[in-house]
Amino acid sequence: MGGGTVSWRRRPGPGLARLWGLCCLVLGCWRGALGCPSSCRCSSWRIWCAEPVPGISSFPVPQRSAEGDNVTEIYIANQQKLESINDNEVGFYIGLKNLTVVNSGLRFVSRQAFAKNVNLQYINLSRNKLSSLSKKPFRHLGLSDLILVDNPFKCSCEIMWIKKFQETKFYTETQDLYCLDDNNKRTALMDMKVPNCDLPSANLSNYNITVVEGKSITLYCDTSGGPPPNVSWVLTNLVSNHESDTSKNPASLTIKNVSSMDSGLWISCVAENIVGEDQASAELTVFFAPNITFIESPTPDHHWCIPFTVKGNPKPTLQWFYEGAILNESEYICTKIHVINQSEYHGCLQLDNPTHLNNGAYTLLAKNEYGEDEKRVDAHFMSVPGDGSGPIVDPDVYEYETTPNDLGDTTNNSNQITSTDVSNKENEDSITVYVVVGIAALVCTGLVIMLIILKFGRHSKFGMKVHGEVKGVGLVDQIWLSLQDCDNEEQVMVTVNNDVHNNSTASDNNRLGFVLFHKIPLDG
């Protein structure tokens, strides 16, 4: 060791070394997965490219499209070799919200550059070399900020849309934007005046398009603007045959043999020039006769349901028939419409606890001023009790039985027994049984009491002597009561004289009801 000095350097421990290696591995994986250039730093949610050397010459894209879905922010600065943002470059980052490209060599932005980036909210393209910029890349975006300061814009119609945005106070703060005229004089964008440079406008000849199915209709679109705008028709999902002429002003669109399938579609006329665009739209309404496109045998749900689908415009009226007679709807049998889609109605005939009385043929009639349609379906809810054809399905469920009145006057009800009649008859029988059982119980109780009295009365301590005369009830002549002290206890003896008047009858004797006896103290 001698007199030399020794410097000690602390080496990372094995745990710290592993952690550092893991971090490098993860960063290396992300760099490789996203195709991260050497001048950039990449993570799962952010790409940051700010190193001028060696720099990038094209917009960074991932090796596989799915690997950029979670990236929400891209920051690019000091990249003088980056001159353009082309189609299908930014589109790999569908979750992108913030895009910054500043202090770089950017000269061109493709019109489809942000077609897939519907989540973009913030774009900063400041301090680049943009001399013109079309509105088309930004028109579908709900941007909160679009910053374009310090770009050498040329005073032209192509950047007039930026001035219009400034005039409508689209931004929270007005930007100091300038452009260079033909003499390279720097002019504030708000003061820029370019002849024959106006936003286009589009107007339809009819904004309430109605037509009967099978007929034809022609629509006109009048446009203006400078330079003269290009006109196009937007006919999404139009089924009917059609032809258009956009070479003239107004442009025309003819729809031939209009189909009911096109009812409710929107037709748009779009006018576009380098300043911007305008659009006019109208809804197509097609009147047509009803068409029952679907009907099916009943299915059990919370209620039984005969499902159906009817198309028609105007809305058709619906009438059900049971076995050829009009079905009178009630709270137990009624039509329910569950979903309405344009001129299409989805619903069902709802039946609460139907029985075998509801079995049969059901016919749906749909009708409006342009025609009608009908469809029939056979329904079987349960077997007739006792016919041997099969068991009744869930008999305990059917607490309510639909009466024939709900089904229209299709049968003679004079000899028909309804569920209410059966229920009342059963209730009466039950009451009769209860009364008979109660009387029998009382009689049995009385007999038991009498037997007890007869058994123990023979050995009673009470004697009976004639002591006084009391009048009875009915035709009883005399009732004699005698009280005698026996073993220091009160005794009561009742003697009924069996002698009756000569003019009394057997029926009179039977009138003897109850005799009220008062216990008299032995001491008088």
C-alpha positions, 0 to 999 in steps of 0.5 A, spaced: 500 500 500 506 504 501 505 511 501 500 511 495 493 514 495 488 509 494 481 511 491 475 507 493 469 507 488 463 504 491 460 499 486 453 497 485 450 491 489 447 485 486 440 488 487 441 494 484 445 492 478 439 487 477 434 493 477 438 497 473 439 491 468 431 490 468 430 497 466 435 497 461 431 491 458 424 494 458 427 501 455 430 496 450 424 492 448 420 499 448 425 502 443 425 495 439 418 494 439 416 501 437 422 502 432 424 508 436 430 512 433 436 513 436 434 521 437 428 519 440 426 516 447 420 512 447 415 509 452 408 505 452 405 512 452 409 517 449 414 518 444 419 524 445 424 526 439 428 532 441 436 530 439 438 534 433 443 529 431 443 524 428 436 526 427 430 523 424 427 524 417 421 521 417 415 521 422 416 515 427 412 509 426 411 502 430 413 496 427 407 493 428 400 497 428 397 495 435 404 497 439 402 504 438 395 504 440 396 506 447 401 512 445 397 519 447 403 524 446 408 525 441 413 531 441 418 532 436 423 538 436 429 540 432 428 535 427 430 539 420 430 533 416 423 532 417 419 535 412 413 532 411 407 528 415 404 523 410 398 519 410 398 512 414 404 515 419 400 518 425 394 514 423 398 508 427 397 512 434 389 511 434 389 513 441 394 520 440 391 526 444 397 531 443 401 532 437 407 537 437 412 538 431 416 545 433 422 548 430 423 543 425 423 543 417 416 541 416 413 543 409 407 539 408 401 536 411 397 530 407 390 531 407 389 525 410 394 525 415 390 525 421 384 521 418 384 516 423 386 520 429 379 522 432 382 523 439 386 528 437 385 535 441 392 539 441 396 540 435 402 545 435 406 546 428 409 552 430 416 555 428 416 550 422 417 552 414 409 551 412 407 556 406 400 553 406 396 549 410 389 545 407 383 545 412 382 538 410 386 534 415 383 538 421 376 539 419 373 532 422 377 533 429 374 536 435 381 540 437 381 545 443 388 548 440 391 549 433 398 553 434 401 555 427 405 561 429 412 563 426 410 559 419 412 563 413 405 562 410 404 565 403 397 570 403 393 565 399 386 562 399 388 556 401 390 559 408 383 563 408 380 558 413 385 560 418 383 567 418 376 565 418 377 561 425 381 567 428 375 571 426 370 566 429 374 566 435 375 559 435 381 560 439 382 562 447 387 567 445 388 570 438 395 568 435 399 573 431 399 570 425 402 573 418 403 571 411 407 574 405 404 577 399 407 577 392 412 582 394 414 578 400 411 583 405 409 581 411 402 582 413 397 580 419 393 574 417 387 578 420 388 584 414 389 579 409 385 580 403 385 576 397 380 577 391 375 571 389 377 568 395 370 566 399 368 560 403 363 556 399 356 555 400 351 549 398 343 550 398 338 544 397 332 545 392 328 541 397 329 540 405 323 535 406 324 530 401 317 525 400 316 520 395 311 514 394 315 507 393 316 506 386 316 513 384 322 518 382 324 524 385 330 529 383 333 534 388 338 540 386 344 543 389 345 550 388 353 552 390 357 559 390 364 560 392 371 563 390 374 559 387 368 555 384 367 549 389 367 542 387 360 539 388 359 532 391 353 528 393 353 523 399 349 518 399 350 513 404 347 506 404 342 508 398 339 502 395 335 505 390 338 506 383 340 514 382 344 518 377 347 525 379 350 531 374 355 535 378 358 539 372 352 544 372 350 549 377 345 547 380 348 540 381 342 535 380 341 528 383 335 523 381 333 517 384 329 512 380 324 507 383 325 509 390 325 503 395 322 503 402 328 501 404 331 508 403 326 511 408 329 515 413 336 516 410 340 522 409 342 525 403 347 531 403 350 536 398 358 538 399 361 544 396 368 544 397 374 549 395 381 551 397 378 556 402 373 550 405 367 547 405 359 547 406 354 542 406 347 541 406 343 535 408 335 533 407 332 526 410 328 522 405 321 520 407 318 514 403 311 512 403 309 505 402 304 500 404 305 495 410 309 489 410 309 484 415 316 481 415 316 477 421 311 473 425 312 467 429 308 462 434 307 464 441 313 464 446 313 464 453 316 469 457 314 474 463 307 473 459 306 469 452 307 473 446 306 472 439 312 476 436 311 480 429 315 485 425 311 490 421 314 495 416 310 501 413 309 509 412 305 512 415 305 508 421 300 502 420 294 500 424 294 493 427 288 489 428 288 482 430 283 476 429 282 470 433 279 464 428 276 469 423 273 474 428 275 480 431 279 480 437 277 485 442 283 487 446 283 488 454 288 488 459 289 481 459 290 480 451 293 486 448 298 489 442 305 491 445 310 495 441 317 494 443 322 497 438 321 502 433 326 503 428 325 508 422 318 505 419 319 498 422 315 496 428 317 490 433 312 488 438 308 482 440 301 480 442 301 479 449 297 474 453 296 473 460 296 466 462 292 463 456 289 457 457 286 451 452 280 456 451 285 461 447 288 455 442 287 457 435 289 461 429 291 468 430 291 473 424 294 480 424 292 485 419 296 491 418 293 497 414 295 504 412 292 509 406 297 506 401 295 498 402 295 493 407 298 486 409 296 480 413 299 474 416 296 468 420 299 464 425 297 458 429 297 458 437 297 452 442 298 454 449 295 448 453 292 442 452 284 441 454 283 438 461 281 431 460 282 429 453 288 425 454 292 428 449 297 430 454 298 434 460 297 441 462 303 445 461 304 448 468 297 448 471 299 452 477 301 458 473 294 459 470 290 463 476 287 467 470 283 464 465 281 468 459 274 468 458 271 468 450 269 475 451 276 477 450 277 473 443 271 476 440 264 473 439 266 466 436 262 461 441 256 461 444 257 463 451 250 460 454 252 454 456 259 455 458 262 455 465 268 460 466 273 460 471 269 464 476 263 459 476 267 454 478 271 458 483 264 460 486 261 453 486 268 450 490 267 456 495 260 454 496 261 447 497 267 448 502 262 453 506 257 447 507 263 442 509 265 447 514 258 448 517 256 440 517 263 439 521 262 444 526 255 442 527 257 435 528 263 437 533 257 441 537 253 434 538 259 430 540 261 435 545 254 435 548 253 428 548 260 427 552 257 432 557 251 429 558 254 422 559 258 425 564 252 428 568 249 421 567 254 418 570 256 422 576 249 424 577 247 418 580 252 419 586 251 426 587 250 429 594 244 433 592 237 430 594 231 433 591 225 435 596 219 439 594 219 446 597 217 451 593 213 452 586 216 456 580 213 457 574 216 454 568 216 456 560 211 453 555 206 448 558 210 445 564 205 445 570 210 446 576 217 446 577 219 444 585 225 446 588 228 444 594 234 446 598 237 441 603 243 442 607 247 436 606 254 435 609 254 443 610 253 444 602 248 447 598 244 442 594 239 443 589 234 438 586 229 439 580 223 435 579 218 436 573 211 435 574 209 430 568 202 432 569 200 436 564 193 440 562 188 436 558 188 440 553 195 441 551 198 437 545 205 434 544 207 440 540 206 444 546 210 440 551 216 440 546 216 448 547 219 447 553 226 451 553 230 453 558 228 454 566 233 459 569 235 457 576 237 461 582 241 458 587 238 460 594 242 460 600 241 455 605 240 460 611 233 462 607 
